[in-house]
Amino acid sequence: MKKEISETEDFEPPSSKAELGKDGSERSFSSLPKKRVNRDISKIIPLRNVLHPPRFRCSPRTSAFRKQFYPEATPEEWNDWRWQLRNRIRDISTLSPILQLSEDERIAITDFSNQLPLSITPYYASLIEKDNANQPLRRTVVPVTTEHLFSPGEAMDPLGEEHDSPVPGLVHRYPDRVLFLATDFCSTYCRYCTRSRRVGNREVSSFNRAQWEKAIHYIETSPSVRDVLISGGDPLTLSDENLEWLLCRLRKIHHVELLRIGTKAPVVLPQRITPALTRMLKKYHPLWVSLHFTHPQELTPEVTQACERLANAGIPLGSQTVLLAGINDDVETMRRLVHGLLRIRVKPYYLYQCDPILGSSHFRTPVERGLEIIRGLRGYTTGYAVPTFVIDAPGGGGKIPLLPEYVVGRDGDDLLLVNYEGHLYRYPDSMGMVDPINRWVQPTVN
């Protein structure tokens, strides 16, 4: 009996009528070398799966947005991540028909265009409210003039990454791991970006092979490095071929045990998570992916499918969320976010205090706000849903975890603890032992 393959997501629509050859030149599909036909009938793929490959999910809101603002784009083009990159929104003339811009937004886009550029994928733009300048998602990607008001303590490189960079594009701060900055390009630029000093200088995603080779050589000659985090920019804006070249080279270094990718692509460009990409990534386990979620409004059907594809490829997913004033800095919003993340198989990993980059004062909250959120989650929901609240210490001190005060003091040999409800408990915390007549005996030290 013929074996049918349906809804396996083994296929994806081509991005165009041509594909790129190894030399970068376009080749039409008709010019590709013909492959030998596999006569094993059990492996024959029904024609309907070739002509109508499993679709990318598309929410009603996004579908209506496409028909209104991109009527010339077919569903296949919309779901092609390269089309999304080519058509990202980068200027006021493209954004104005989509959003009713405030005067402040207009000034920020037109008068300060030499700063971190505007860039929003059409998909992510479909999630933004047209008439609400205070919508959380809108505030994270549309410039405002307060980005250009600099406050004391802010810096272009607040984390001191340049100081800890032994070779260009590599940050070695912690003993056993390095940060590999593979590109300086993102599909969508977050206005609070820690690396706004270096990203956005290119119109397309690219890589510098010579720079990559220097970074790889450093890792090869540093046997203490067992963990490599590939970030940028966004490494998933690279082609499958370039990304695999890097993963393959790093995997060949015998002392590198773990590879990680830091990306926001599944959130702002979910079309990037193709079956072909996940097939490639699963060859390089152990591989982890750190995602950047900000708000529960990002948890769309498209994003759910992207995360499912990564998880089904055996890739553990963790979310790193930046605490932002008026956007996600309340317990209820954060609870909806972390619960939604768990439903799509993403572990809330870090909650970051916003880094003091230049012009970030309107995004930053008091540190106590983050502690309040942790208090509002701990005990009231599963521990899997509670991220670690951290400050990435200015000047290169690394991540410092912050916790509410659950240890309130001592009473003799008892440790006094307060639980999530504010009730006081005692924990016997003596290093000694009790003899039969209740006398303390110090343990013997050998």
MARSE-601954 format. One record per residue (C-alpha): residue in one letter; x, y, z. Coordinates in steps of 0.05 Angstrom, whole numbers, padded with zeros to 5 digits, always signed. Layout:
% MARSE-601954
AXYZ ...
This chain:
% MARSE-601954
M+00000+00000+00000 K+00025+00069-00017 K+00049+00106+00044 E+00018+00175+00047 I+00055+00233+00079 S+00006+00286+00101 E+00015+00347+00146 T+00085+00326+00164 E+00113+00395+00148 D+00167+00362+00106 F+00157+00413+00051 E+00154+00487+00044 P+00136+00533-00013 P+00194+00560-00053 S+00212+00632-00040 S+00212+00649-00114 K+00215+00617-00182 A+00290+00614-00177 E+00339+00588-00127 L+00409+00610-00111 G+00467+00568-00134 K+00529+00556-00092 D+00562+00615-00126 G+00505+00661-00107 S+00476+00665-00177 E+00404+00649-00189 R+00384+00585-00223 S+00314+00569-00246 F+00284+00505-00222 S+00283+00479-00293 S+00359+00486-00297 L+00373+00446-00235 P+00405+00378-00245 K+00354+00322-00248 K+00354+00273-00191 R+00348+00198-00199 V+00277+00176-00186 N+00268+00133-00124 R+00227+00073-00145 D+00211+00052-00074 I+00136+00062-00074 S+00134+00068+00001 K+00174+00132-00005 I+00134+00163-00060 I+00104+00229-00039 P+00033+00243-00062 L+00031+00297-00115 R-00019+00337-00074 N+00035+00347-00021 V+00082+00375-00073 L+00032+00422-00105 H+00000+00441-00039 P+00053+00434+00016 P+00032+00440+00088 R+00017+00513+00102 F+00045+00562+00151 R-00009+00582+00200 C-00039+00651+00189 S-00084+00684+00239 P-00147+00720+00216 R-00117+00786+00238 T-00053+00776+00198 S-00091+00752+00137 A-00136+00813+00138 F-00074+00858+00146 R-00040+00826+00086 K-00101+00835+00042 Q-00108+00908+00063 F-00036+00932+00060 Y-00001+00880+00015 P-00056+00859-00033 E-00005+00841-00086 A+00028+00790-00041 T+00005+00719-00047 P-00001+00675+00016 E+00061+00638-00008 E+00100+00703-00013 W+00076+00727+00054 N+00099+00662+00086 D+00167+00666+00054 W+00216+00695+00105 R+00259+00725+00050 W+00198+00764+00024 Q+00186+00788+00095 L+00258+00813+00099 R+00255+00847+00031 N+00191+00882+00049 R+00205+00903+00120 I+00182+00972+00139 R+00241+01020+00143 D+00215+01091+00131 I+00157+01137+00147 S+00127+01133+00077 T+00116+01058+00086 L+00095+01062+00159 S+00046+01121+00153 P-00009+01084+00114 I-00006+01028+00166 L-00005+01068+00231 Q-00035+01134+00250 L+00031+01163+00275 S+00034+01212+00332 E+00072+01276+00322 D+00126+01251+00369 E+00134+01187+00328 R+00138+01227+00263 I+00193+01272+00291 A+00232+01213+00318 I+00230+01177+00251 T+00245+01236+00206 D+00293+01278+00248 F+00335+01223+00280 S+00341+01173+00224 N+00416+01169+00234 Q+00407+01131+00299 L+00383+01059+00308 P+00342+01050+00244 L+00269+01034+00238 S+00257+00963+00215 I+00193+00922+00225 T+00173+00860+00188 P+00105+00863+00154 Y+00083+00804+00198 Y+00101+00840+00263 A+00068+00904+00237 S+00004+00865+00231 L+00003+00858+00307 I+00009+00933+00319 E-00053+00974+00335 K-00063+01030+00284 D-00092+01083+00330 N-00058+01068+00396 A+00012+01098+00404 N+00015+01067+00475 Q+00004+00996+00453 P+00060+00953+00484 L+00084+00922+00418 R+00083+00989+00383 R+00125+01023+00436 T+00179+00969+00429 V+00191+00980+00354 V+00168+01050+00334 P+00217+01106+00351 V+00199+01163+00398 T+00239+01226+00413 T+00257+01205+00484 E+00306+01156+00454 H+00350+01217+00444 L+00348+01242+00516 F+00409+01216+00551 S+00409+01205+00627 P+00466+01197+00677 G+00492+01126+00680 E+00473+01110+00608 A+00526+01088+00558 M+00533+01063+00487 D+00564+00998+00513 P+00537+00993+00584 L+00557+00920+00592 G+00629+00931+00571 E+00626+00880+00516 E+00680+00915+00475 H+00727+00909+00535 D+00717+00834+00538 S+00725+00823+00463 P+00792+00788+00449 V+00777+00787+00374 P+00724+00825+00334 G+00655+00794+00340 L+00671+00752+00402 V+00658+00768+00475 H+00692+00725+00528 R+00668+00746+00596 Y+00653+00681+00633 P+00705+00626+00642 D+00673+00571+00602 R+00631+00606+00549 V+00635+00658+00495 L+00586+00703+00458 F+00594+00697+00382 L+00565+00758+00346 A+00553+00727+00278 T+00518+00787+00245 D+00498+00859+00260 F+00431+00853+00225 C+00360+00841+00253 S+00294+00837+00216 T+00262+00881+00268 Y+00298+00930+00314 C+00277+00934+00387 R+00283+01006+00410 Y+00317+00984+00476 C+00369+00941+00441 T+00432+00931+00483 R+00474+00929+00419 S+00443+00989+00385 R+00514+01016+00378 R+00532+00963+00327 V+00468+00935+00295 G+00431+00965+00237 N+00490+00985+00195 R+00472+00939+00139 E+00409+00934+00096 V+00415+00859+00089 S+00440+00803+00133 S+00512+00786+00119 F+00573+00756+00150 N+00647+00768+00148 R+00681+00701+00135 A+00749+00728+00155 Q+00722+00754+00221 W+00686+00688+00234 E+00751+00650+00222 K+00788+00693+00274 A+00734+00681+00325 I+00734+00606+00311 H+00809+00604+00317 Y+00804+00637+00385 I+00754+00585+00408 E+00797+00529+00381 T+00857+00554+00421 S+00816+00565+00485 P+00803+00496+00514 S+00764+00526+00573 V+00708+00546+00525 R+00654+00492+00526 D+00593+00534+00509 V+00583+00581+00449 L+00524+00627+00445 I+00513+00651+00373 S+00478+00718+00372 G+00484+00785+00337 G+00442+00819+00310 D+00400+00758+00295 P+00436+00696+00269 L+00371+00668+00240 T+00371+00724+00188 L+00430+00686+00157 S+00417+00635+00103 D+00412+00562+00123 E+00477+00550+00086 N+00517+00603+00123 L+00488+00585+00190 E+00503+00511+00180 W+00574+00528+00159 L+00584+00562+00226 L+00550+00507+00267 C+00590+00454+00231 R+00656+00489+00244 L+00640+00500+00318 R+00615+00428+00327 K+00683+00403+00302 I+00719+00436+00361 H+00725+00378+00410 H+00720+00419+00474 V+00657+00456+00452 E+00602+00416+00485 L+00542+00461+00477 L+00517+00507+00421 R+00464+00560+00432 I+00428+00609+00386 G+00399+00674+00411 T+00344+00700+00366 K+00279+00739+00362 A+00262+00711+00293 P+00207+00663+00316 V+00172+00723+00348 V+00179+00776+00294 L+00193+00731+00234 P+00161+00663+00249 Q+00163+00646+00175 R+00238+00636+00184 I+00226+00572+00222 T+00218+00527+00161 P+00220+00452+00160 A+00287+00457+00123 L+00316+00499+00178 T+00294+00452+00234 R+00320+00392+00195 M+00388+00426+00191 L+00390+00449+00264 K+00373+00381+00293 K+00439+00354+00264 Y+00479+00396+00314 H+00452+00373+00381 P+00462+00390+00437 L+00434+00455+00411 W+00392+00504+00452 V+00354+00566+00428 S+00342+00628+00470 L+00283+00669+00446 H+00265+00741+00461 F+00192+00749+00481 T+00165+00815+00508 H+00089+00812+00515 P+00032+00761+00511 Q+00006+00796+00448 E+00065+00762+00412 L+00036+00693+00426 T+00002+00685+00359 P-00015+00621+00319 E+00044+00636+00274 V+00092+00641+00333 T+00062+00579+00365 Q+00076+00539+00301 A+00148+00565+00298 C+00162+00544+00369 E+00128+00477+00359 R+00173+00463+00299 L+00236+00479+00339 A+00212+00438+00399 N+00192+00380+00355 A+00264+00380+00329 G+00287+00366+00400 I+00312+00437+00413 P+00301+00463+00484 L+00273+00534+00483 G+00281+00588+00535 S+00254+00659+00536 Q+00293+00720+00556 T+00247+00779+00571 V+00267+00851+00584 L+00227+00887+00638 L+00199+00950+00605 A+00160+01006+00637 G+00087+01009+00616 I+00096+00949+00571 N+00103+00886+00614 D+00119+00913+00684 D+00059+00886+00721 V+00045+00818+00750 E-00017+00802+00709 T+00017+00817+00642 M+00078+00776+00661 R+00035+00719+00686 R-00002+00716+00620 L+00064+00717+00583 V+00098+00661+00623 H+00036+00617+00622 G+00030+00627+00547 L+00103+00610+00538 L+00096+00544+00574 R+00036+00526+00531 I+00080+00532+00469 R+00138+00493+00503 V+00182+00553+00519 K+00213+00558+00588 P+00214+00629+00618 Y+00289+00634+00630 Y+00310+00705+00647 L+00274+00769+00665 Y+00324+00825+00651 Q+00326+00892+00683 C+00331+00939+00623 D+00404+00956+00607 P+00422+01030+00614 I+00436+01042+00540 L+00435+01114+00515 G+00364+01140+00513 S+00331+01084+00551 S+00303+01121+00612 H+00231+01116+00587 F+00238+01040+00585 R+00271+01028+00651 T+00233+01011+00715 P+00255+01012+00788 V+00289+00946+00807 E+00235+00937+00860 R+00184+00928+00804 G+00219+00866+00780 L+00221+00838+00851 E+00146+00851+00858 I+00134+00811+00795 I+00175+00752+00820 R+00137+00755+00887 G+00072+00755+00847 L+00094+00692+00809 R+00131+00651+00860 G+00083+00605+00895 Y+00023+00629+00856 T+00042+00589+00794 T+00087+00531+00775 G+00161+00541+00786 Y+00173+00527+00712 A+00137+00593+00697 V+00182+00635+00742 P+00242+00665+00707 T+00305+00687+00742 F+00306+00763+00751 V+00375+00790+00735 I+00414+00853+00725 D+00469+00848+00674 A+00518+00890+00714 P+00543+00953+00679 G+00617+00952+00664 G+00621+00878+00649 G+00603+00847+00716 G+00558+00795+00685 K+00488+00773+00705 I+00471+00782+00778 P+00407+00747+00801 L+00359+00785+00846 L+00308+00752+00892 P+00256+00779+00940 E+00274+00774+01014 Y+00248+00706+01035 V+00301+00698+01090 V+00282+00748+01144 G+00331+00730+01199 R+00350+00679+01252 D+00326+00658+01320 G+00380+00617+01354 D+00392+00558+01309 D+00329+00570+01269 L+00327+00605+01202 L+00265+00649+01195 L+00231+00645+01128 V+00172+00680+01097 N+00132+00642+01044 Y+00095+00670+00984 E+00034+00686+01027 G+00075+00725+01078 H+00071+00671+01132 L+00131+00660+01178 Y+00165+00592+01182 R+00224+00564+01219 Y+00277+00518+01191 P+00327+00483+01237 D+00394+00506+01210 S+00446+00480+01258 M+00506+00441+01232 G+00506+00400+01296 M+00468+00338+01318 V+00424+00325+01379 D+00443+00270+01427 P+00391+00228+01464 I+00386+00278+01522 N+00378+00338+01475 R+00448+00365+01480 W+00481+00395+01419 V+00541+00356+01393 Q+00587+00388+01343 P+00601+00342+01283 T+00668+00309+01282 V+00716+00337+01231 N+00763+00286+01200 
